[in-house]
Amino acid sequence: MSVATDPRYPVGKFSRSETVTPAQRAGCIEELARLPERANAATRALSIDQLDTPYRDGGWTARQVVHHIADSHMNAYIRMRLAATEDNPPAKTYDEQAWANLADSRTAPIELSLGLLDHLHRRWVMWLRLLDEPLFARTVQHPEWGTISIDNLLELYAWHCRHHVAHITELRKRHGW
């Protein structure tokens, strides 16, 4: 990571596509499929002290990042399934910072969330691979993002996978772990 890179966005900020091609969609689904393995690799052999090290000044610890990914992706899975089955339903938001500061996010073993991510992503990826093409255009109404399609949610969470794994891998690089 170069000095000029913003440590909050080690893979850059998310940018939503106007349209998502079938090839882009397949790539995003593959990102979701690889997340559990990548998160495991990024956190492998980290000590308790290392897990409790923030990835940047003022940022979450590596432990909180892992638990955040699980929290976020459970919400994303539900949002997508609601979009597929309801007419532009509202997307419930949550206070990510408050969730990250809950005692379990600060102290629970990461294996709990890594295991959850493994099973959640297997189910999510299977569902997405079986989803009928027209359903990817279905939408949710997000209070901050407006109307967003399953395709765009898929893009967002594929980026989210890369984004948070990079927080941990960049932390490791900076400290030589």
HELIX and SHEET records of a PDB file:
HELIX    1   1 PRO A   22  THR A   43  1                                  22    
HELIX    2   2 ILE A   48  LEU A   51  1                                   4    
HELIX    3   3 ALA A   62  THR A   85  1                                  24    
HELIX    4   4 GLU A   96  ALA A  100  1                                   5    
HELIX    5   5 ALA A  103  THR A  107  1                                   5    
HELIX    6   6 ILE A  110  LEU A  130  1                                  21    
HELIX    7   7 GLU A  133  ALA A  137  5                                   5    
HELIX    8   8 ILE A  150  HIS A  175  1                                  26    
SHEET    1   A 2 THR A 139  HIS A 142  0                                        
SHEET    2   A 2 GLY A 146  SER A 149 -1                                        
END                                                                             
